[in-house]
């Protein structure tokens, strides 16, 4: 299982430093005043107050968005139209919350405010009719798992990518980001900080595609959900994982 604690604060925001947008919130920071418990409580209160109709129990959605340094919201367009269609009610209500809740919180680094990419799990039933004080969706989430576990993942990455690292003589820290979708497949891979070598990037993604093993997808209350994975490397001719 990939642990986000492996990611250094510097590497989290390095690739977006110029635009003031972090790849994710620094460790121990949340996108909402009072943290996730306050976010879900205010979501529940808003939906009850406005008599919003609950979705069916199969629907779940994870909106991805930016909280700007001013504390406003910018939605990231979701290209998975099939998933939106399947979870249209949860999708619509999650966007309603993004539009109407007020206490969004910018990321902070060394006293300065930064915009940051983030997301949340929205399972309407647990935020509405099943809501209990102190609810936090992450407590009900099981992370995606690579076949054979984390050590096997490290070995497979080493075996597949070592020759590529040596061919291009690339040194230094870098992160591979991708999603594991609901079927356990790797989607939307990217590398950051960006390497300005088209041939390397093409070769890297081609090599990644050779890892054809299907992951065990992340689960929320036994419902498969997509999950973002960030895998940090130190690129060098000797190769080591950070």
Buried (B, 14 or more C-beta within 10 A) or exposed (E): EBEEEEBBEEBBBBBBEEEBBBBBBBEEBBBBEEBBBBBBBBBBEBBEEEEBEBBEBEBBBBBBBBBBBEBEBEEEEEEBEEBBEBBEBBBEBBBBBBEEBEEBBBBBBEEEBBBBBBBBBBBBBBBBEBBEEEBBBEEBBBBBBBEEEEEEBEEBBBEEBEEBBEEBEBEEBBBBBBBBBBEBBBEEBEBBBEBEEEEBBEBBBEBBEEBEEEBBBBBBBEBBBBBBBBBBBBBBEEBEEE
